Amino acid sequence: MADSNSLDALIHALKRLPGVGIKSAQRMAFHLLQHDRAGAETLARALQEAAHGVRHCERCHTFTEHPVCGTCQDSRRDASKLCVVETPADQSALERTGVYRGLYFVLMGKLSPLDGIGPHEIGLKKLFDRAQDGMVEEVILATNFTAEGEATAHVISEALKARGLGVTRLARGVPAGSELEYVDLGTIAHALVDRR
């Protein structure tokens, strides 16, 4: 292959994406340069604009181009409910259901002491301040059902209950359309405990 510092830099930049190894990064770079130069320019502009224009919402911490995001500004949302999620992607998934009409707080991570991520890194003080704004009656913990997500939910739950706030956790159970013999035992156990 011809020597190219720009090509190597592009491959290494693409490799930073989650789930993208060296081979995938090379394929992407070669495709963009060989078949889609206009797409490469569009991608570069979009990345540049997002990197400079997107910030965190002052109220919920999600991504926005404004000081306060559209969800937090929406007067039709139920301000008595605050749903805590790990990432903007999790918030987006909940929004796509069309069921939840409350507000959010996005942690931008989860507690992971082994990785040096503690309460300060995920903004728990800001969450606690937000939850005690006088409007919030119920905090819905929608962290992921991983070990770190469960630990994060537990820490938040205990702290909020000590402050006198109502705390609930997303229900978990057997996915619709699945067969019990193929569902992991932990999911079946939680479904039994959380049965209605």
ZAVEXKE-772873 format. One line per 2 residues: number of its first residue (from 1); their letters; for each residue x, y, z of N, C-alpha, C. Coordinates in pm, 1 decimal. Atoms other than C-alpha are relative to their C-alpha. Last residue first. Layout:
% ZAVEXKE-772873
NUM> A> X Y Z X Y Z X Y Z | ...
***
This chain:
% ZAVEXKE-772873
196> RR> 117.3 -78.6 -39.9 -4794.1 -883.5 3848.0 -120.9 -90.3 -3.8 | 125.0 33.5 67.9 -4459.7 -1069.9 3844.4 -114.7 87.8 50.9
194> DV> 70.8 -124.2 35.1 -4146.1 -889.8 3965.0 -136.1 -25.0 -64.4 | 3.3 -88.3 -117.6 -4001.3 -1192.3 4148.0 -85.6 122.8 -28.8
192> LA> 80.5 63.8 -104.7 -4089.9 -1433.5 3867.0 -15.8 92.1 120.5 | 138.2 -2.6 46.2 -3962.9 -1199.2 3593.8 -92.6 -63.1 103.3
190> HA> 52.8 -135.1 -22.4 -3642.9 -1145.3 3793.0 -145.5 9.7 -43.5 | 11.6 -20.8 -144.2 -3582.5 -1521.7 3807.0 -57.9 136.9 31.4
188> IT> 116.3 76.8 -47.0 -3657.5 -1565.8 3436.3 -21.2 23.8 148.9 | 119.5 -68.4 49.8 -3415.1 -1286.6 3347.4 -125.8 -70.2 47.5
186> GL> 15.4 -123.8 -75.8 -3142.4 -1435.2 3567.7 -125.2 75.2 -40.6 | 61.3 28.9 -129.6 -3198.0 -1779.2 3414.7 -21.3 124.6 84.8
184> DV> -98.0 24.8 -105.7 -3128.3 -1667.2 3058.4 -68.8 -8.4 135.9 | -21.4 -122.4 -76.5 -3417.3 -1704.8 2812.2 97.3 -30.1 113.2
182> YE> -110.8 -74.7 58.6 -3393.6 -1989.4 2558.6 32.5 129.8 74.0 | -121.2 82.2 -1.5 -3602.8 -2245.5 2748.0 121.9 73.7 -55.6
180> LE> -69.0 4.9 -128.8 -3857.6 -1975.2 2826.7 129.5 -78.7 -4.0 | 31.7 128.0 -61.3 -3949.9 -1911.2 2462.8 85.0 -15.4 124.7
178> SG> -110.5 91.5 -27.7 -3947.4 -1551.2 2344.8 -51.6 -128.4 64.0 | -33.8 84.6 114.0 -4223.1 -1358.9 2168.5 112.1 -98.6 26.2
176> AP> 115.2 49.7 73.9 -4239.2 -1081.1 2424.4 47.9 -81.6 -119.6 | 39.3 -76.4 118.7 -3916.0 -1051.7 2623.8 -119.7 -62.5 -70.5
174> VG> -17.8 80.1 120.0 -3915.0 -1221.5 2966.5 -46.2 80.6 -121.0 | 63.9 130.1 10.1 -3879.7 -976.4 3248.2 27.9 -66.3 -132.5
172> RA> -75.1 83.8 93.0 -3765.2 -642.1 3368.8 -66.3 -136.1 -2.3 | 25.0 143.3 -16.8 -3956.4 -360.0 3526.9 86.7 -76.2 -99.2
170> LR> 61.2 64.9 115.7 -3793.1 -18.6 3521.8 -22.8 -146.7 31.0 | -99.7 58.0 91.7 -3713.5 95.6 3874.0 -75.1 -59.5 -117.5
168> TV> 40.3 126.3 61.1 -3918.1 325.4 4098.6 109.2 -45.0 -94.4 | -91.0 56.3 99.8 -3816.8 598.3 4343.8 -58.4 -131.8 -51.3
166> GL> 48.2 128.3 48.7 -4043.0 827.8 4546.8 88.7 -49.1 -113.2 | 59.8 4.5 133.8 -3842.0 1105.9 4709.7 -46.0 -141.2 -34.7
164> GR> 145.8 1.2 -2.4 -3785.9 1149.7 5083.5 -68.0 -3.0 -135.1 | 44.9 -138.7 15.8 -3420.1 1255.5 5070.2 -152.6 8.9 -7.9
162> AK> -42.0 -70.9 -121.9 -3312.2 918.4 5211.1 -42.3 146.3 -4.4 | 95.1 40.6 -104.6 -3517.1 761.2 4928.4 33.4 70.3 131.1
160> LA> 124.7 -72.7 22.0 -3311.6 965.0 4681.9 -105.5 -35.9 104.0 | -19.7 -142.8 -26.3 -2976.3 847.5 4819.7 -130.5 78.5 -15.1
158> ES> -19.4 -19.7 -144.2 -3083.6 482.4 4839.8 12.9 148.2 34.3 | 123.3 31.6 -70.8 -3223.2 484.1 4486.0 12.8 27.1 149.6
156> IV> 93.2 -111.2 21.7 -2919.7 657.6 4336.8 -127.5 -21.1 81.6 | -56.2 -118.2 -67.4 -2676.9 406.6 4491.2 -96.7 118.2 -11.7
154> HA> 7.5 21.3 -144.6 -2896.1 110.9 4387.7 48.8 124.4 76.0 | 140.1 -14.1 -40.5 -2947.8 236.7 4032.1 -13.6 -11.9 151.9
152> TA> 32.8 -141.2 14.7 -2572.0 281.3 3987.0 -143.0 26.4 47.2 | -67.2 -68.4 -110.8 -2506.0 -67.7 4121.7 -32.4 149.4 -2.6
150> EG> 72.3 35.4 -123.1 -2766.4 -211.5 3884.3 61.0 71.6 121.2 | 129.1 -68.3 4.2 -2616.1 -24.9 3589.6 -82.1 -26.4 125.0
148> EA> -23.7 -141.6 -28.1 -2265.6 -140.6 3683.2 -130.4 78.8 2.7 | -45.9 -11.6 -139.2 -2373.1 -506.9 3707.9 20.5 146.6 36.7
146> TF> -134.6 55.4 -11.4 -2573.1 -472.9 3385.6 41.8 13.8 146.2 | -0.9 113.0 -93.3 -2950.0 -419.1 3375.8 132.9 -75.0 -4.6
144> NT> -3.1 132.1 60.6 -2921.6 -76.1 3214.5 9.9 -109.5 105.8 | -135.9 40.3 35.3 -3023.1 237.1 3400.6 -5.3 -141.7 -54.4
142> AL> -0.6 77.1 124.4 -3389.6 331.0 3382.5 142.7 -27.9 -44.7 | -136.2 41.7 32.0 -3443.7 455.3 3736.5 -4.1 -93.7 -120.0
140> IV> 2.9 132.3 62.5 -3776.6 637.4 3750.4 142.3 -35.6 -40.2 | -120.4 18.8 81.1 -3774.0 929.0 3994.9 -3.5 -143.8 -49.4
138> EE> -46.0 137.3 22.9 -4121.7 1017.4 4118.7 124.5 2.5 -87.8 | 63.8 87.0 -98.4 -4254.0 1337.4 4275.7 48.7 -144.2 -11.9
136> VM> -14.7 143.7 21.9 -4038.2 1594.4 4095.8 -62.4 -77.8 115.7 | 100.0 45.9 96.5 -4170.6 1951.2 4117.1 0.5 -152.5 -12.4
134> GD> 133.7 -31.7 -47.6 -3994.5 2080.0 4428.4 -110.9 -44.4 -92.6 | 38.5 -133.6 46.3 -3652.4 2094.2 4261.7 -139.9 41.7 44.8
132> QA> 56.2 -71.8 -114.7 -3528.3 1800.9 4471.3 -44.3 140.6 -36.9 | 109.9 80.3 -53.6 -3473.1 1565.8 4176.0 -69.5 70.3 116.8
130> RD> 112.5 -3.9 94.5 -3266.4 1833.9 4002.9 -120.7 -73.4 57.1 | 53.3 -136.3 -1.6 -3037.4 1879.6 4303.9 -124.7 10.2 -88.8
128> FL> 68.8 -15.0 -127.5 -2995.7 1501.7 4333.7 -61.0 140.1 13.2 | 123.8 78.0 2.6 -2915.3 1473.5 3962.5 -79.3 21.3 128.6
126> KK> 91.2 -74.4 86.4 -2660.3 1757.5 3983.2 -135.0 -72.5 -10.5 | 42.6 -118.4 -75.7 -2496.2 1586.2 4279.2 -100.7 81.0 -81.2
124> LG> 106.2 34.8 -94.2 -2496.2 1256.8 4086.9 -46.5 120.0 82.1 | 85.0 -113.0 -37.0 -2305.6 1407.0 3795.4 -111.5 -30.5 98.7
122> IE> 129.7 13.7 67.7 -2164.6 1093.3 3632.3 -102.6 102.8 50.3 | -15.4 9.9 145.8 -1799.9 1174.2 3707.4 -133.5 -12.3 -72.9
120> HP> -29.0 -132.4 57.1 -1876.2 1295.7 4061.9 2.3 -5.3 -152.8 | 117.8 -87.6 -0.9 -2049.1 971.0 4164.5 24.5 136.7 -64.3
118> GI> 73.5 -7.5 -125.3 -1750.9 757.0 4061.5 -117.4 94.5 -10.7 | 121.0 -78.5 19.9 -1591.3 646.5 3737.6 -84.1 -7.9 127.1
116> GD> -16.0 -134.2 -54.2 -1231.3 538.7 3798.9 -120.8 89.4 -19.4 | -39.5 -88.7 109.8 -1256.7 238.4 3566.7 17.1 144.2 46.8
114> LP> -120.9 57.5 60.7 -1256.9 -9.3 3857.3 52.3 85.7 -115.1 | -120.2 -34.1 -77.2 -1501.9 219.6 4040.9 129.7 -54.6 -61.4
112> SL> -93.1 108.3 30.7 -1762.1 186.6 3764.0 132.2 30.5 69.1 | -105.7 17.9 -98.5 -2069.4 397.6 3829.6 84.7 -121.2 -36.9
110> KG> 46.0 77.5 -114.6 -2260.1 457.1 3509.3 115.8 -14.1 96.6 | -84.4 109.6 -46.8 -2229.1 687.4 3212.7 -65.8 -73.8 114.2
108> ML> -117.5 8.1 87.0 -2358.6 1008.8 3059.9 99.0 -105.3 50.8 | -121.7 9.8 -79.4 -2596.8 1043.0 3356.0 128.2 10.0 -83.9
106> VF> -92.7 90.2 67.9 -2891.6 1165.7 3150.0 133.7 2.0 73.7 | -134.4 -38.8 -39.2 -3175.2 1316.2 3354.5 93.2 -104.6 -58.0
104> YL> -113.9 90.4 -9.7 -3514.4 1301.7 3193.8 116.0 62.7 75.2 | -129.8 -59.9 30.6 -3862.1 1456.8 3190.7 111.8 -100.3 28.0
102> GR> -64.0 -78.8 -104.2 -4207.1 1298.3 3177.2 130.4 60.8 -49.6 | 18.1 -143.0 28.3 -4414.4 1187.6 2878.4 57.9 88.9 109.2
100> YV> -44.6 -85.4 -110.8 -4321.3 817.6 2861.1 -10.4 146.6 -38.4 | 77.2 24.7 -122.0 -4527.4 601.5 2625.6 35.4 98.3 110.6
98> GT> 116.7 -86.8 -0.5 -4415.6 708.8 2276.8 -83.7 -10.4 126.4 | 116.0 80.1 -40.8 -4183.1 406.3 2263.1 -127.7 83.2 -4.2
96> RE> 58.9 67.6 116.1 -3937.0 612.9 2057.5 -119.0 -87.3 37.8 | 84.2 -94.0 72.8 -3877.0 839.6 2358.2 -70.2 -67.2 -118.0
94> LA> 123.2 -19.3 -77.4 -3749.3 547.4 2564.7 -95.6 94.6 -72.8 | 76.5 124.8 5.8 -3499.4 453.6 2292.5 -131.8 13.1 75.9
92> SQ> 61.7 8.7 131.9 -3387.3 816.1 2258.1 -85.1 -125.5 -13.2 | 109.8 -96.6 0.7 -3321.4 840.8 2630.4 -76.6 -8.2 -131.8
90> DA> 104.9 60.5 -82.7 -3111.8 522.8 2613.5 -122.9 91.2 4.9 | 56.5 109.4 80.3 -2914.2 670.9 2322.4 -111.2 -70.4 77.0
88> PT> 100.8 -56.0 90.5 -2867.7 994.1 2523.9 -63.2 -108.8 -88.3 | -50.8 -67.3 119.2 -2689.6 777.5 2782.5 -112.2 66.0 -79.9
86> EV> -146.1 -8.0 7.5 -2723.3 629.4 3132.0 48.7 87.2 -114.8 | -58.6 93.3 96.4 -3089.9 701.2 3199.4 151.0 18.9 -4.5
84> VC> -146.2 -3.8 1.2 -3275.6 862.7 3489.9 51.2 -108.9 -93.2 | -55.2 130.1 38.0 -3646.7 930.5 3432.9 151.8 11.9 -14.0
82> LK> -136.7 -17.9 49.5 -3791.9 1228.6 3618.7 60.1 -137.8 -24.0 | -71.6 125.7 23.8 -4168.7 1242.7 3672.7 137.2 29.7 -61.3
80> SA> -1.2 73.8 -126.5 -4346.1 1540.3 3832.6 74.9 -132.7 -12.4 | -117.6 -37.3 -80.1 -4249.5 1762.6 3538.2 6.1 -72.8 133.8
78> DR> 37.8 13.4 -140.6 -4500.4 1585.0 3310.9 123.3 22.4 87.2 | -59.6 113.3 -70.4 -4413.6 1713.0 2962.0 -41.1 3.1 148.1
76> RS> 95.7 111.4 -1.6 -4657.8 1947.5 2784.9 54.4 -122.8 72.7 | 92.8 -17.3 -112.6 -4446.9 2251.2 2882.2 -103.6 -111.2 6.7
74> DQ> 135.5 37.1 41.1 -4168.7 2132.3 2647.9 -95.6 4.7 119.9 | 78.4 -122.0 24.7 -3853.3 2323.3 2746.6 -146.9 -28.7 -29.3
72> CT> 11.5 -74.2 -125.9 -3687.5 2017.5 2906.5 -85.4 126.5 -16.2 | 81.7 79.9 -91.7 -3761.6 1811.6 2595.5 -21.1 74.9 130.4
70> GC> 142.1 -10.5 33.9 -3636.4 2084.4 2361.2 -89.7 -77.9 94.3 | 50.5 80.5 112.1 -3294.9 2099.6 2527.4 -150.6 17.8 -19.5
68> VP> 98.1 95.1 -52.6 -3172.5 2385.0 2748.8 -64.1 -72.1 -118.3 | -26.7 15.5 -143.7 -2851.9 2580.2 2668.6 -93.5 -100.8 66.8
66> HE> 47.1 -116.9 -74.1 -2904.2 2508.2 2298.3 31.3 -18.2 148.3 | -74.6 -113.9 53.7 -2730.0 2272.4 2055.0 -35.5 129.2 72.8
64> TF> 83.0 -102.3 61.5 -2838.9 1970.3 2255.3 90.5 107.2 -60.4 | -61.6 -80.2 105.6 -2699.3 1648.6 2401.7 -101.2 97.7 -58.5
62> TH> -3.1 67.7 128.4 -2846.8 1527.6 2731.3 70.6 89.1 -102.5 | -133.0 47.6 35.9 -2745.9 1678.3 3067.5 6.2 -77.5 -131.6
60> CR> 4.1 147.5 -0.5 -3100.6 1714.1 3201.9 130.2 -64.8 -43.5 | 94.1 61.5 -93.8 -3115.3 2078.9 3312.8 13.7 -151.7 5.1
58> EC> -25.1 -47.4 -135.9 -2816.5 2260.5 3159.3 -90.1 -67.5 103.2 | 112.2 -78.1 -51.4 -2843.3 2052.8 2841.5 28.8 37.0 145.7
56> HR> 91.2 66.4 -92.4 -2500.2 1927.9 2738.5 -108.7 96.9 43.6 | -40.9 -13.3 -140.0 -2325.4 2060.7 2428.4 -97.6 -79.2 85.9
54> VG> 82.1 77.9 -93.2 -2338.7 2011.8 2051.6 58.7 10.5 139.8 | 130.2 -56.9 -28.8 -2202.8 2288.5 1829.9 -83.4 -72.2 104.3
52> HA> -5.0 -138.5 -46.9 -1827.2 2233.8 1805.2 -135.0 53.7 46.6 | -103.1 -11.7 -104.1 -1807.5 1854.3 1782.4 4.8 141.0 57.3
50> AE> 49.9 61.4 -123.4 -2138.8 1844.6 1596.0 100.5 17.6 113.7 | 109.1 -81.2 -53.0 -2022.0 2093.3 1331.6 -51.0 -56.0 132.5
48> QL> -54.6 -129.1 -43.3 -1688.8 1917.3 1278.1 -108.0 85.9 65.1 | -77.8 24.8 -121.5 -1848.8 1573.8 1263.7 53.9 130.3 57.4
46> AR> 96.0 32.0 -106.2 -2109.8 1694.8 1013.3 71.7 -25.3 132.5 | 70.1 -122.8 -40.6 -1844.4 1863.9 798.2 -94.2 -26.6 117.3
44> AL> -97.5 -87.2 -66.7 -1623.0 1552.6 790.5 -66.1 127.4 50.8 | -29.9 57.6 -131.1 -1918.2 1325.6 712.8 95.0 90.7 78.5
42> TE> 120.2 -20.4 -81.1 -2031.0 1550.6 426.7 22.7 -49.4 141.9 | 6.5 -144.0 -30.1 -1676.3 1559.4 285.3 -119.7 31.0 90.2
40> AG> -108.9 -26.0 -94.1 -1647.6 1179.3 310.2 -0.3 147.5 41.4 | 44.2 49.6 -130.0 -1988.6 1141.8 146.0 105.4 25.2 106.8
38> AR> 100.1 -97.4 -44.7 -1871.8 1361.9 -143.6 -52.4 -40.5 139.0 | -71.0 -119.1 -48.0 -1558.8 1144.7 -174.0 -97.5 105.8 51.5
36> DH> 93.4 -99.1 -51.9 -1778.0 834.9 -198.2 72.2 120.4 59.5 | 134.1 -0.4 58.3 -1632.3 547.5 -398.5 -89.2 116.2 42.3
34> QL> 8.8 57.6 134.5 -1254.5 533.0 -353.5 -135.9 22.7 -65.4 | -95.0 -63.3 92.3 -1192.1 767.2 -61.3 -14.4 -50.7 -143.3
32> LH> 24.4 -143.8 10.3 -1503.0 676.3 135.2 90.8 65.4 -103.6 | 128.2 -23.1 66.8 -1473.9 305.2 59.3 -23.2 150.4 -20.2
30> FA> -16.5 28.3 143.3 -1102.5 293.7 142.2 -129.2 27.0 -76.3 | -85.6 -103.1 59.6 -1161.0 466.8 476.2 14.5 -21.0 -150.5
28> MR> 74.5 -126.5 3.5 -1453.5 243.1 568.1 80.6 108.8 -70.1 | 107.2 13.0 100.3 -1269.0 -75.3 471.1 -77.9 130.4 -12.6
26> QA> -60.6 -4.9 133.3 -958.8 36.2 663.9 -106.7 -6.2 -108.7 | -40.7 -138.7 21.9 -1164.2 111.4 974.7 63.2 16.2 -137.8
24> SK> 121.4 -77.0 30.4 -1331.8 -229.1 948.8 34.5 145.8 -29.2 | 50.2 42.6 132.5 -992.5 -400.4 927.4 -123.6 79.4 -40.1
22> IG> -86.2 -51.7 107.4 -842.3 -199.0 1215.3 -52.6 -35.9 -139.6 | -139.8 39.4 -6.8 -1128.9 -265.0 1453.2 75.8 54.2 -118.7
20> VG> -71.9 -9.7 127.1 -1457.3 -81.6 1483.9 146.5 -33.9 23.6 | 22.5 118.4 82.9 -1685.3 -192.6 1768.6 73.3 1.4 -132.5
18> PL> 21.8 126.5 -70.6 -1697.4 152.3 1924.9 -28.8 -114.1 -97.6 | 142.3 28.6 -14.8 -1552.0 426.2 1702.2 -19.3 -134.4 69.2
16> RK> 44.1 -46.4 -132.1 -1186.5 508.0 1769.0 -147.7 -28.4 24.6 | -17.1 109.6 -95.4 -1085.8 293.8 1470.1 -43.3 39.1 140.9
14> LA> 117.7 86.5 10.0 -1227.4 563.1 1242.2 4.7 -114.6 100.6 | 114.6 -76.9 -50.8 -962.4 808.3 1364.1 -126.1 -86.0 -2.9
12> HI> -10.5 -2.2 -145.9 -686.3 547.5 1318.1 -114.8 80.5 63.5 | 24.4 136.2 -49.9 -799.1 482.6 961.0 4.0 -1.6 152.7
10> LA> 142.3 27.6 17.3 -820.7 856.0 884.1 -35.3 -137.5 57.3 | 70.4 -79.7 -100.7 -473.1 919.3 1029.9 -150.6 -24.5 -7.0
8> DL> -22.3 63.4 -130.5 -331.1 633.1 825.1 -74.8 74.7 110.2 | 78.7 123.8 0.2 -489.6 777.5 510.7 14.9 -72.4 133.7
6> SN> 141.1 -38.2 -9.1 -351.5 1124.0 585.4 -89.7 -122.6 5.9 | 28.6 -40.6 -137.0 -2.3 986.0 656.7 -147.0 36.0 18.6
4> SD> 87.6 -115.8 -8.8 2.2 804.1 325.6 -31.3 30.1 145.6 | -22.5 -68.5 -126.5 261.7 551.4 210.1 -88.1 124.6 4.4
2> AM> -76.8 -124.2 8.2 120.6 349.3 -78.0 8.1 64.9 137.0 | 84.7 -117.9 0.0 0.0 0.0 0.0 89.4 124.4 0.0
***
